[in-house]
């Protein structure tokens, strides 16, 4: 076996160093993967290195008040400009991934293209690998287009610049950007293709970072939700809930957090907090905490009271908190899609299972009465608020704000008398405002400078 050689050599011919082509990558080395175990090792490496950008988008939302005063200088250098939505962040700012996403896409393409050359593996094992590769390509393109292009629901997707798509393992390719519509269409095509190959119903704990059969429907449900295709999103979410429908009962003291890879809710546990990221986003804003009603068990499970007015975050910072798709998201997707279709009763029916596991008896009774009295428009807002409460600090909030109302938000800070940072939530000095035009990230400067044609697209 060449697996050890493959990994020690940074996975053979697919390790990369800097160059001037489109992806800023060049293949090096001589060892080539041939066996099923070697291709599995190749994909496992990519899973392990998968980007954490969804969590980093929390900096851009109303979920936290960055503790500027007590943050380390290195954290301020890396994250402050993102938190302030600066259009020209400093060179020390940790910007969102680009190369890493296309690296994952390249690996996926390589596996797809060489699937007929894999030896020492059963057809089921090879098919599963290929299905996971299609899902890796679909998910990476999906995350890219939701970072670097306008939201599908706030543009003409057919005439709006999306992101470059890479559909072949060619490091010399210099593709131009495709339209938002074309990127979404490709994501959906790859999901459908993945379903032709995926055959593992559910991975055991420790391997549930891998895509499984139902993960295709989970990504389809989220994709259609972001497109505003309510019926299609509802159908996909229903398909997931027919297979995965358990919800953690937070009334049980020792139950795992819902976003834990050990949770019964886990569908795919791939994306995780980095320890550095956790220390930066560890100060929920007062306004966000106030979204939770009396009797909500998540206040104590997700957050720790530090003072009478401040909290810290309990929902991350360990290797256990790893989540990409889980059942609570599917309940909320089904609820929102139903409400958008005018099916108020059905929407409430999807909320009830979650409410029963997230609220104490008194809180459930009160909230149920409030929801039963809501009209459809109020219910939609309630579902969006419930998405914020349930999926807090998991990287969903930014995309939910982007695809819906794109509200103006403000982040502010001041200096104390010693010239040090001091947080002043809603303060009067150094106020920065998030406006609709800032809901889309610019392509990384380094990528544009190396290849200006990536911003050109064929209309």
Secondary structure by P-SEA (a helix, b strand, c coil): caaaaaaaacccccbbbbcccccccccccccccccaaaaaaaaaaaaaacccccccccccccccccccccccaaaaacccccccccccccccccccccaaaaaaaaaaaaaaaaccccccccaaaaaaaaaaaaaaaaaaaaaaaacccccccccccccccccccccccccccccccccaaaaaaaaaaaaaaaaacccccccccccccccccaaaaaaaaaaaaaacaaaaaaaaaaaaaacbbbbbccccccccccccccccccccccccccaaaaaaaccccccccccccccccccccccccccccbbbbcccccccccccccaaaaaaaaaaaaaaacaaaaaaaaaaaaaaacccaaaaaaaaaaaaaccaaaaaaaaaaaaaaaaccccaaaaaaaaccccbbbbbcccccccbbbbbccccccccccccccccccccaaaaaaccccccccc
